[in-house]
Amino acid sequence: MDRLTKQLEKKMTVVINGSTLVYALETPEVRNKFFRLALLANSVVCCRVSPKQKADVVHLAKFMGPWTTLSIGDGANDVPMIMEAHVGVGIYGKEGTQAARTADFALGQFCYLKKLLLYHGRVAYRRVSLFILYYFYKNVIVVFTEIYFAAYNGFSGQIYWAEWLPML
């Protein structure tokens, strides 16, 4: 059994500070190794980092895989990170409302985050899925009605639907 597999069996947390993060994100080779290490860890803590470094870490995660990134912040120093992620959550806090104003979702407290992710995320996913199904259903009905009407009229070029009707 190699060292990597042994590390997977253990609980691991990566803690990295701002000056070390500069070197971890400097070259593509080191960046890839840092990303692989971060994937193996249960959690990654970046402490004493600049707002640009926070955004760079989110950018790294965003473009190294097919997943959707989520950033959560409560102050003005978190704004670049929130804007870099696919989904941003801002918390109203003592540091001001800058993060909440730039985020996709704004919360009053961290304790509301669980409901936002587990309940509202599921509901939004279902809404989008049903909308896509309806959209395909509507287009199939409209197109096959047009094809049938064209064949019935001997392909004369006459339109069946008014121009504005399919948009409804």
NORFENHU-V200573 format. One record per backbone hydrogen bond with DSSP energy under -1.0 kcal/mol. NH is the residue of the N-H (numbers start at 1). CO is the residue of the C=O. E is the energy in kcal/mol with one decimal. If there is no record, write none. Layout:
nh=NH co=CO e=E
nh=NH co=CO e=E
//
This chain:
nh=6 co=2 e=-1.7
nh=7 co=3 e=-2.1
nh=8 co=4 e=-1.5
nh=9 co=5 e=-1.1
nh=14 co=43 e=-2.4
nh=16 co=45 e=-2.7
nh=21 co=17 e=-2.2
nh=22 co=18 e=-1.3
nh=24 co=20 e=-1.9
nh=25 co=21 e=-1.8
nh=31 co=27 e=-2.5
nh=32 co=28 e=-2.2
nh=33 co=29 e=-1.8
nh=34 co=30 e=-2.7
nh=35 co=31 e=-2.3
nh=36 co=32 e=-2.4
nh=37 co=33 e=-2.3
nh=38 co=34 e=-2.3
nh=39 co=35 e=-2.0
nh=40 co=36 e=-1.5
nh=41 co=37 e=-1.3
nh=42 co=12 e=-3.1
nh=45 co=14 e=-3.4
nh=47 co=16 e=-2.1
nh=54 co=50 e=-2.0
nh=55 co=51 e=-2.0
nh=56 co=52 e=-2.2
nh=57 co=53 e=-2.2
nh=58 co=54 e=-1.9
nh=59 co=55 e=-2.5
nh=60 co=56 e=-2.3
nh=61 co=57 e=-2.1
nh=62 co=58 e=-2.5
nh=63 co=59 e=-1.9
nh=71 co=87 e=-2.2
nh=73 co=89 e=-2.2
nh=78 co=75 e=-1.4
nh=79 co=76 e=-1.2
nh=82 co=78 e=-2.4
nh=83 co=79 e=-2.4
nh=84 co=80 e=-1.5
nh=85 co=81 e=-1.4
nh=87 co=69 e=-2.0
nh=89 co=71 e=-2.9
nh=90 co=105 e=-3.0
nh=91 co=73 e=-2.4
nh=92 co=107 e=-2.9
nh=93 co=96 e=-1.3
nh=96 co=93 e=-1.2
nh=101 co=97 e=-2.2
nh=102 co=98 e=-1.5
nh=103 co=99 e=-1.0
nh=104 co=88 e=-1.2
nh=105 co=88 e=-2.0
nh=107 co=90 e=-2.8
nh=112 co=109 e=-1.2
nh=113 co=110 e=-1.8
nh=116 co=112 e=-1.9
nh=117 co=113 e=-2.5
nh=118 co=114 e=-2.7
nh=119 co=115 e=-1.7
nh=120 co=115 e=-1.9
nh=121 co=116 e=-1.1
nh=123 co=119 e=-2.4
nh=124 co=120 e=-2.4
nh=125 co=121 e=-2.0
nh=126 co=122 e=-2.3
nh=127 co=123 e=-2.3
nh=128 co=124 e=-2.3
nh=129 co=125 e=-2.1
nh=130 co=126 e=-2.6
nh=131 co=127 e=-2.2
nh=132 co=128 e=-2.3
nh=133 co=129 e=-2.1
nh=134 co=130 e=-2.5
nh=135 co=131 e=-2.6
nh=136 co=132 e=-2.3
nh=137 co=133 e=-2.4
nh=138 co=134 e=-2.9
nh=139 co=135 e=-2.1
nh=140 co=136 e=-2.4
nh=141 co=137 e=-2.2
nh=142 co=138 e=-2.4
nh=143 co=139 e=-2.5
nh=144 co=140 e=-2.4
nh=145 co=141 e=-1.9
nh=146 co=142 e=-2.0
nh=147 co=143 e=-2.4
nh=148 co=144 e=-2.3
nh=149 co=145 e=-2.4
nh=150 co=146 e=-2.5
nh=151 co=147 e=-2.3
nh=152 co=148 e=-2.3
nh=153 co=149 e=-1.8
nh=154 co=151 e=-1.1
nh=155 co=150 e=-3.6
nh=168 co=165 e=-1.3
//
